Amino acid sequence: MKGKLFIQLVLAFIAFTILGTLTHELGHFLVGEWLGYDMKINYAATHIQDNSLESPRKLFLVTLGGPIQTLLTGTIGCVLLFLNRKNFQSADKLSLKQWILVFVSLFWLRQLTNLVTWLGGYLINGEFNQGGDELRIAYYLGLPDWSILTLTALIGSLILALVVFKFVPSKQRLTFIFSGLTGGIAGYLFWLVFFGKYILP
């Protein structure tokens, strides 16, 4: 495992965890503002200030805004990866531009993370959390709670596997995997547990 690259990638995973969270909430915020709501965004959530305007259809669209932003960003990253795949295949180590494309495509990891934490919450508390965007979307569409969350997590898992085994060079692969686990957890703790609430209350 490469020490310098490990530190750089851990910091990148922390930064992209924070960036991914904020841009996800920005998706909710922009849709809400477009629909005429007075919106407030903080470190981990977006709120409607004026409840008098609420309607089920509009609330559905606001809820949809966050996941659409996240999945659209990740999909753009994947498309750019495949358009540049020849450069990746010939690379012994990735450039900064290539790493950025990798990290943008991994916006899809939010879906896998959500499924893991949803199942983990059940194992710890004995009941499923009903508060996630994908669960609300499924409820609105009359689908089983787990349906959208599981489907998008499976797609996210496939994308992760493709990125790791097709785009990250074998010499950097182990470092990437361990830095992802370390940086992803560190980013979650740093932003959503410890410091985000003070930086963007």
ABEGO torsion letter per residue (X at the ends): XBAAAAAAAAAAAAAAAAAAAAAAAAAAAAAAAAAGBBBBBBAABBBBABAAABBAAAAAAAAAAAAAAAAAAAAAAAAAAAAAAAAAAABABBBAAAAAAAAAAAAAAAAAAAAAAAAAAAAAAGBBBAABAAAAAAAAAGBBAAAAAAAAAAAAAAAAAAAAAAABBAAAAAAAAAAAAAAAAAAAAAAAAAAAAAABX
